[in-house]
């Protein structure tokens, strides 16, 4: 423990993130990551040790280690000139984000900033906020939100692109999106998620100060006593009754053991269902999340296969196209599904959807003549002969001797002449 003199000295030390440090890249356990997330450049050292959710001596040694390793610096008290400002908790400052943007990558600067912002906010958002849906959202709305985010963030969509450090960020973002979707679209796991006080992101704000009380959480505006009272209530808000916590953790372990047994016999659907329940009962356990992410790749493969089988067997082309597009969400890197969806959409006369899928195929396999010619045919059917010529030219660049390229060029020229 610390003496009164030590406490006085420590109270004058206010840690902040060192310039350019990405908090997501600081190694540590979930408990250590939580302590790091409380460092705002205004909260004194002893207060951080108090609200860190770990033994005070452990928190103190951890702060000292981060300081020695250069992850932290010491700020002047809030409100003083020269104190500097730390990045908002869970997000990059604008300067840090701009420093991460790399114009040499095969991603637009706007999308790189979008990835940085989303990645930095992952641990501060609960599952509903992560998908961008209301807590009252039905299963259909949850699914639509997931598919919209999947179109934007699925790593397979950026196959063969130069992505640098953004590849790991995309993987991290998509893993969390899948986790949120899988837990919220299933009624059983959603009920447990909503019952669990440790739902990811719920702990980030803590209790709201009473009306009429100064905002103790506003740096530099509250009296020390009021701030300490508020932080004390904040710490209590993270605690579960011992019987509730132990029961939920025990159930989580049992569900995850069942998931592992199902995985041994390659029953991936059953394994995923049990892993979802393990996370719902104990979302703080990283082992369950990692195991679930590994299982989901097999589950998505099975879902895509089932959707493709249904698409082959249904008689209605419109329904078959819907099934193919749903399969693409689970296997966006499968170029043959995109090409098939493009041809089917063209047969239905839905040229915008046909072009979307044709372009996806051409981007994934630019060395395939057939994909460029598919783009050319859709453009020609749309009356956009300039785009059709450009697509045929890309096919010529791949294989100038292919007879189908010359034939398509002739069709485009005839169409342009009317």
C-alpha positions in Angstrom: 0.0 0.0 0.0 1.0 3.7 -0.3 1.8 6.2 2.3 0.0 9.6 2.6 3.1 11.2 1.1 3.0 8.8 -1.9 -0.6 9.6 -2.5 0.1 13.4 -2.5 2.9 12.9 -5.0 0.8 10.6 -7.2 -2.2 12.9 -7.2 -0.1 15.5 -9.1 0.6 12.9 -11.9 -2.0 12.9 -14.7 -1.3 10.3 -17.4 -2.2 10.8 -21.0 -1.6 8.8 -24.2 1.7 9.7 -25.8 1.6 11.4 -29.1 0.9 9.1 -32.0 0.0 6.1 -29.8 -2.9 3.9 -31.0 -4.5 2.5 -27.9 -5.6 -0.5 -29.8 -2.0 -1.5 -30.4 -1.0 -1.5 -26.8 -0.8 -5.2 -25.7 -2.7 -6.3 -22.6 -5.6 -8.2 -21.2 -9.2 -6.9 -21.4 -8.9 -5.6 -17.8 -5.7 -3.7 -18.8 -7.4 -2.4 -22.0 -10.2 -1.0 -19.8 -7.8 0.8 -17.6 -6.1 2.3 -20.7 -9.5 3.5 -22.0 -10.0 5.5 -18.8 -6.8 7.6 -19.5 -8.1 10.9 -20.7 -5.3 13.4 -19.8 -7.4 14.8 -17.0 -7.9 12.0 -14.5 -5.2 11.8 -11.8 -3.1 8.7 -11.3 -4.7 7.6 -8.0 -8.2 8.0 -9.4 -7.3 5.7 -12.4 -6.0 3.1 -9.9 -9.3 3.4 -8.0 -11.6 2.9 -11.0 -9.4 0.5 -12.9 -11.2 -2.6 -11.7 -8.0 -4.3 -10.5 -5.9 -4.3 -7.4 -4.4 -0.9 -6.8 -0.8 -2.1 -6.7 -1.3 -3.9 -10.0 -2.8 -0.8 -11.6 0.0 1.4 -10.3 2.7 -1.0 -11.7 0.9 -1.2 -15.0 0.8 2.6 -15.4 4.5 2.8 -14.5 5.2 0.2 -17.1 3.3 2.0 -19.9 5.0 5.2 -18.9 8.5 3.6 -19.1 7.6 1.9 -22.5 6.5 5.2 -24.0 2.8 4.5 -24.4 2.0 7.2 -21.8 3.2 10.7 -21.0 2.4 13.0 -18.1 0.1 15.9 -18.7 -0.3 19.1 -16.7 -3.6 19.4 -14.7 -6.6 20.0 -16.9 -7.2 23.6 -17.7 -3.6 24.7 -17.3 -1.7 26.1 -20.3 0.5 23.5 -21.9 -1.5 20.5 -20.6 -2.2 19.3 -24.1 -5.3 17.3 -25.0 -5.5 13.5 -25.2 -7.4 11.8 -27.9 -11.0 11.1 -27.0 -11.4 7.7 -25.4 -11.8 5.0 -28.0 -11.1 7.3 -31.0 -8.2 8.8 -32.8 -7.6 12.5 -32.9 -7.9 14.1 -36.3 -4.1 14.5 -36.4 -3.5 10.9 -35.5 -6.0 9.7 -38.1 -4.5 11.8 -40.9 -1.0 10.4 -40.0 -2.3 6.9 -40.6 -3.8 7.6 -44.0 -1.5 6.2 -46.8 -2.0 7.4 -50.3 0.1 4.5 -51.7 -2.6 1.9 -50.7 -5.4 0.6 -52.9 -8.0 2.2 -50.6 -9.4 5.7 -50.9 -8.3 8.2 -48.2 -12.0 8.5 -47.3 -12.4 4.8 -46.7 -9.1 4.7 -44.8 -10.5 7.3 -42.4 -13.8 5.4 -42.2 -11.8 2.3 -41.1 -9.8 4.2 -38.6 -12.8 5.8 -37.0 -14.8 2.5 -36.9 -11.8 0.5 -35.6 -11.1 3.0 -32.8 -14.7 2.9 -31.6 -15.2 -0.9 -31.5 -14.8 -1.3 -27.8 -16.9 1.7 -26.9 -20.0 0.6 -28.9 -22.5 -2.0 -27.8 -23.8 -4.5 -30.3 -26.8 -2.4 -31.3 -24.7 0.7 -31.8 -22.1 -1.2 -33.7 -24.7 -2.3 -36.3 -26.4 1.1 -36.2 -29.8 -0.2 -35.2 -32.3 0.7 -32.5 -32.6 -1.6 -29.5 -36.2 -2.3 -30.6 -35.0 -3.4 -34.1 -36.5 -6.6 -35.4 -34.5 -9.5 -36.9 -35.0 -8.2 -40.4 -33.6 -4.8 -39.6 -30.6 -6.4 -37.8 -30.0 -8.6 -40.9 -30.2 -5.6 -43.3 -27.8 -3.6 -41.2 -25.3 -6.5 -41.1 -25.5 -7.0 -44.9 -25.0 -3.3 -45.4 -21.9 -3.3 -43.2 -20.7 -6.5 -44.8 -20.7 -4.9 -48.2 -18.5 -2.2 -46.9 -16.1 -4.1 -44.5 -15.9 -7.7 -45.6 -12.1 -8.4 -46.1 -12.7 -10.6 -49.0 -14.0 -7.7 -51.0 -10.5 -6.2 -51.0 -8.7 -9.4 -52.1 -5.4 -8.7 -53.8 -5.4 -5.0 -52.9 -2.5 -3.4 -51.3 -3.9 -2.6 -47.8 -0.9 -2.3 -45.4 -2.0 -2.1 -41.7 -5.6 -1.7 -42.8 -5.9 -5.4 -43.6 -5.7 -6.2 -39.9 -8.1 -3.4 -39.0 -10.7 -4.7 -41.5 -10.4 -8.2 -40.1 -10.9 -6.8 -36.6 -13.9 -4.7 -37.6 -15.6 -7.5 -39.6 -15.1 -10.0 -36.8 -16.9 -7.6 -34.4 -19.7 -7.0 -37.0 -20.3 -10.7 -37.3 -20.3 -11.2 -33.6 -22.9 -8.4 -33.2 -25.1 -9.9 -35.9 -24.9 -13.4 -34.8 -25.8 -12.5 -31.2 -28.6 -10.1 -32.1 -30.4 -12.0 -34.9 -30.9 -15.1 -32.7 -33.7 -14.6 -30.2 -32.1 -16.7 -27.5 -28.7 -15.1 -27.5 -30.3 -11.6 -28.0 -32.3 -12.1 -24.8 -29.2 -13.0 -22.8 -27.3 -10.1 -24.3 -30.0 -7.7 -23.3 -30.1 -9.2 -19.8 -26.3 -9.0 -19.3 -25.0 -5.9 -17.6 -21.7 -6.4 -19.2 -23.0 -5.9 -22.7 -20.0 -4.5 -24.6 -20.1 -0.7 -24.6 -22.5 -0.3 -21.7 -19.8 0.2 -19.2 -18.2 3.0 -21.1 -20.4 5.8 -19.8 -21.4 4.6 -16.4 -24.3 6.2 -14.4 -25.6 9.6 -15.3 -25.1 12.2 -12.6 -28.2 13.3 -10.8 -30.0 16.3 -12.2 -28.8 19.5 -10.6 -25.4 18.0 -9.8 -22.3 19.3 -11.6 -21.2 17.1 -14.4 -18.5 15.3 -12.6 -17.3 13.6 -15.7 -16.5 17.0 -17.4 -12.8 17.6 -17.0 -11.9 20.8 -15.1 -15.5 21.7 -14.2 -16.3 19.7 -11.0 -15.0 19.9 -7.5 -12.7 17.1 -6.5 -15.1 15.7 -4.0 -18.0 15.5 -6.4 -15.8 13.9 -9.0 -14.6 11.2 -6.6 -18.2 10.5 -5.6 -19.2 10.1 -9.2 -16.2 7.9 -10.0 -17.1 5.7 -7.0 -20.6 5.2 -8.4 -19.0 4.5 -11.8 -16.9 1.8 -10.3 -19.8 0.2 -8.6 -21.8 0.2 -11.9 -19.3 -2.4 -13.3 -19.8 -4.9 -10.6 -22.3 -7.8 -10.7 -23.5 -9.5 -7.6 -21.2 -12.4 -6.9 -23.9 -15.0 -7.3 -25.0 -13.6 -10.6 -21.5 -13.3 -12.0 -20.4 -16.8 -11.0 -23.6 -18.4 -12.3 -23.3 -16.6 -15.7 -19.6 -17.5 -16.0 -20.3 -21.1 -15.1 -23.1 -21.3 -17.8 -20.7 -19.6 -20.3 -18.0 -22.2 -19.7 -20.5 -25.1 -20.1 -21.8 -23.6 -23.4 -18.3 -23.2 -24.8 -17.4 -26.7 -23.8 -20.4 -27.9 -25.8 -19.2 -25.8 -28.7 -15.8 -27.5 -28.6 -17.4 -30.9 -28.5 -19.6 -30.0 -31.5 -16.6 -28.7 -33.4 -14.8 -32.0 -32.9 -17.4 -33.8 -34.9 -17.6 -30.9 -37.4 -21.1 -29.9 -36.4 -20.4 -26.2 -37.1 -23.9 -25.0 -36.8 -24.3 -26.5 -33.3 -20.8 -25.3 -32.4 -21.7 -21.7 -33.4 -25.0 -21.7 -31.5 -23.2 -22.8 -28.3 -20.4 -20.3 -28.8 -22.9 -17.5 -29.3 -24.5 -18.4 -25.9 -21.1 -18.5 -24.2 -20.4 -14.9 -25.4 -23.9 -13.8 -24.4 -23.4 -15.1 -20.9 -19.9 -13.8 -20.5 -19.0 -11.2 -23.2 -15.8 -10.3 -21.3 -14.1 -13.6 -22.0 -11.8 -13.2 -25.0 -11.4 -17.0 -25.5 -15.1 -17.3 -26.5 -14.8 -14.5 -29.0 -11.7 -16.0 -30.7 -13.3 -19.4 -30.8 -16.5 -18.1 -32.2 -14.7 -16.1 -34.9 -12.9 -19.3 -36.0 -16.2 -21.3 -36.1 -18.0 -18.6 -38.1 -15.9 -19.0 -41.2 -17.2 -22.6 -41.5 -20.7 -21.6 -40.7 -20.7 -19.0 -43.4 -19.4 -21.5 -45.9 -22.3 -23.8 -45.0 -24.8 -21.0 -45.3 -23.5 -20.0 -48.7 -23.7 -23.6 -49.9 -27.3 -24.0 -48.8 -28.3 -20.7 -50.4 -26.6 -21.7 -53.7 -28.4 -25.1 -53.6 -31.7 -23.3 -53.2 -30.9 -20.8 -56.0 -30.4 -23.8 -58.3 -33.7 -25.4 -57.4 -36.1 -22.5 -57.4 -38.1 -21.9 -60.5 -38.4 -18.1 -60.2 -35.4 -16.2 -61.5 -36.0 -13.2 -59.2 -36.0 -15.4 -56.1 -32.9 -17.2 -57.4 -31.1 -13.8 -57.8 -32.1 -12.8 -54.2 -30.6 -16.1 -52.9 -27.4 -15.6 -54.9 -27.0 -12.1 -53.5 -27.5 -13.4 -50.0 -24.8 -16.0 -50.7 -22.5 -13.3 -51.8 -22.7 -11.7 -48.3 -21.3 -14.9 -46.9 -18.8 -15.5 -49.7 -18.0 -12.1 -51.3 -14.7 -13.4 -52.5 -16.3 -16.1 -54.7 -16.1 -14.6 -58.2 -18.2 -17.2 -59.8 -21.2 -16.3 -57.6 -20.9 -12.6 -58.6 -20.6 -13.5 -62.3 -23.7 -15.8 -62.1 -25.7 -13.1 -60.3 -24.7 -10.6 -63.0 -25.9 -12.9 -65.8 -29.2 -13.6 -64.0 -29.8 -9.9 -63.3 -29.2 -9.1 -66.9 -31.7 -11.8 -68.0 -34.2 -10.2 -65.6 -33.5 -6.8 -67.2 -32.2 -5.4 -63.9 -29.1 -3.7 -65.4 -27.9 -1.8 -62.4 -27.7 -5.0 -60.3 -26.1 -6.8 -63.3 -23.4 -4.1 -63.5 -22.7 -4.1 -59.8 -22.0 -7.8 -59.8 -20.1 -7.8 -63.1 -17.8 -5.0 -61.8 -17.2 -7.0 -58.6 -16.1 -10.0 -60.6 -13.8 -7.9 -62.8 -12.2 -6.3 -59.7 -11.6 -9.7 -58.1 -10.2 -11.3 -61.2 -9.0 -8.6 -63.6 -7.0 -11.2 -65.5 -10.1 -13.0 -66.7 -11.4 -11.8 -70.1 -14.9 -13.1 -69.5 -15.5 -10.7 -66.6 -14.6 -7.6 -68.7 -16.8 -8.8 -71.5 -19.6 -9.3 -69.0 -19.2 -5.6 -68.1 -19.2 -4.7 -71.8 -22.4 -6.6 -72.4 -24.2 -4.9 -69.5 -23.0 -1.5 -70.7 -24.1 -2.2 -74.2 -27.5 -3.3 -73.1 -27.8 -0.1 -71.1 -26.9 2.0 -74.2 -23.6 3.2 -72.6 -21.3 2.5 -75.5 -18.4 4.4 -74.2 -18.3 2.3 -71.0 -18.8 -0.8 -73.2 -15.7 0.2 -75.4 -13.7 0.7 -72.2 -14.6 -2.7 -70.9 -13.7 -4.4 -74.2 -10.4 -2.5 -74.2 -9.6 -3.9 -70.8 -10.4 -7.4 -72.2 -8.0 -6.7 -75.2 -5.3 -5.7 -72.7 -5.6 -9.1 -71.1 -5.8 -11.2 -74.4 -5.8 -9.3 -77.7 -6.1 -12.6 -79.6 -9.3 -13.9 -78.0 -12.0 -14.3 -80.7 -14.8 -13.5 -78.2 -13.2 -10.1 -77.6 -13.3 -9.2 -81.3 -16.9 -10.4 -81.5 -18.0 -8.2 -78.6 -16.1 -5.2 -80.1 -18.1 -5.6 -83.3 -21.4 -5.8 -81.4 -20.6 -2.6 -79.5 -19.7 -0.7 -82.7 -22.9 -1.9 -84.4 -24.9 -0.8 -81.4 -23.2 2.6 -81.3 -24.0 3.2 -85.0 -27.7 2.4 -84.3 
